[in-house]
Amino acid sequence: IREYSYFIYYSDRYQDDISEYRHVILPREIAQFLPRNTLLSEDEWRYLGVTQSQGWEHYLIHSPEPHILLFKREKDYQLKYPV
C-alpha cells in the first residue's frame, strides 16, 4: 500500500459556515483494500496511506465512486485546537 501512497490525490480545502471539506482520491491499487459501504476511522484511512492534519473525519461514501473519500472537520479546527 505504501508504495502507491505517492499517487493519492488531495483536493484543495473548501468550506461553508460550519465545516471545512476536502476529498481524497485513492489509486486503484489502494482502493481495492477499502471495506464496502463503511466509513473509515482515522486509523483505517491513515493505514491506507492518507496523510492529513488532525481533526478530519471520513463522513460520506459516494457510492458510484467509493475510491473518492469525502472528509470534513470543524471550521478553523487548527486555530481552536492547536497541537
PLY file of the C-alpha trace (Angstrom):
ply
format ascii 1.0
element vertex 83
property float x
property float y
property float z
element edge 82
property int vertex1
property int vertex2
end_header
0.00 0.00 0.00
2.73 2.47 0.98
4.39 2.30 -2.43
1.23 3.74 -4.03
0.64 6.49 -1.47
2.56 8.90 -3.72
-0.36 8.63 -6.18
-3.04 9.71 -3.70
-4.68 12.96 -4.82
-5.71 15.57 -2.22
-8.19 18.27 -3.23
-7.95 21.83 -2.07
-9.99 22.57 1.03
-13.39 24.21 0.71
-15.79 25.35 3.42
-19.20 26.53 4.45
-20.18 28.40 7.62
-19.70 25.35 9.85
-17.19 22.92 8.35
-14.14 22.58 6.17
-14.12 19.86 3.49
-11.80 18.06 1.13
-11.83 14.93 -0.93
-9.08 12.39 -1.41
-8.84 10.15 -4.47
-7.18 6.78 -3.96
-5.45 4.92 -6.79
-6.93 1.52 -7.72
-4.03 -0.28 -6.08
-5.07 1.16 -2.70
-8.83 1.37 -3.31
-9.06 -2.42 -3.62
-8.47 -2.61 0.15
-11.45 -0.39 1.04
-14.21 -2.09 3.02
-17.54 -1.88 1.22
-20.14 0.64 2.42
-18.22 1.52 5.58
-16.92 4.86 6.77
-13.26 4.66 7.75
-11.86 5.53 11.15
-8.79 7.75 11.28
-6.59 4.71 11.92
-8.03 2.96 8.87
-7.57 5.82 6.40
-4.07 6.51 7.72
-3.24 2.80 7.24
-4.24 3.20 3.59
-1.62 5.95 3.24
-3.82 9.03 3.56
-1.92 11.78 5.40
-3.71 14.84 6.74
-3.53 17.08 9.76
-5.67 16.35 12.83
-9.45 16.65 13.01
-10.53 15.18 9.67
-13.45 12.74 9.62
-14.44 10.44 6.74
-18.10 11.43 6.66
-19.64 10.27 3.39
-19.41 7.46 0.86
-20.24 8.42 -2.72
-21.45 5.01 -3.96
-20.62 5.44 -7.66
-17.01 6.31 -6.75
-16.05 4.66 -3.45
-12.34 5.35 -4.14
-13.06 9.05 -3.50
-13.03 9.64 0.25
-15.01 12.65 1.46
-13.69 14.33 4.59
-14.84 17.15 6.83
-13.76 18.84 10.03
-14.86 21.75 12.16
-14.11 25.11 10.54
-10.91 26.71 11.92
-10.07 23.43 13.68
-6.34 24.12 13.88
-6.90 27.54 15.44
-9.32 26.16 18.02
-7.25 23.08 18.88
-3.54 23.86 18.45
-1.20 20.93 18.83
0 1
1 2
2 3
3 4
4 5
5 6
6 7
7 8
8 9
9 10
10 11
11 12
12 13
13 14
14 15
15 16
16 17
17 18
18 19
19 20
20 21
21 22
22 23
23 24
24 25
25 26
26 27
27 28
28 29
29 30
30 31
31 32
32 33
33 34
34 35
35 36
36 37
37 38
38 39
39 40
40 41
41 42
42 43
43 44
44 45
45 46
46 47
47 48
48 49
49 50
50 51
51 52
52 53
53 54
54 55
55 56
56 57
57 58
58 59
59 60
60 61
61 62
62 63
63 64
64 65
65 66
66 67
67 68
68 69
69 70
70 71
71 72
72 73
73 74
74 75
75 76
76 77
77 78
78 79
79 80
80 81
81 82
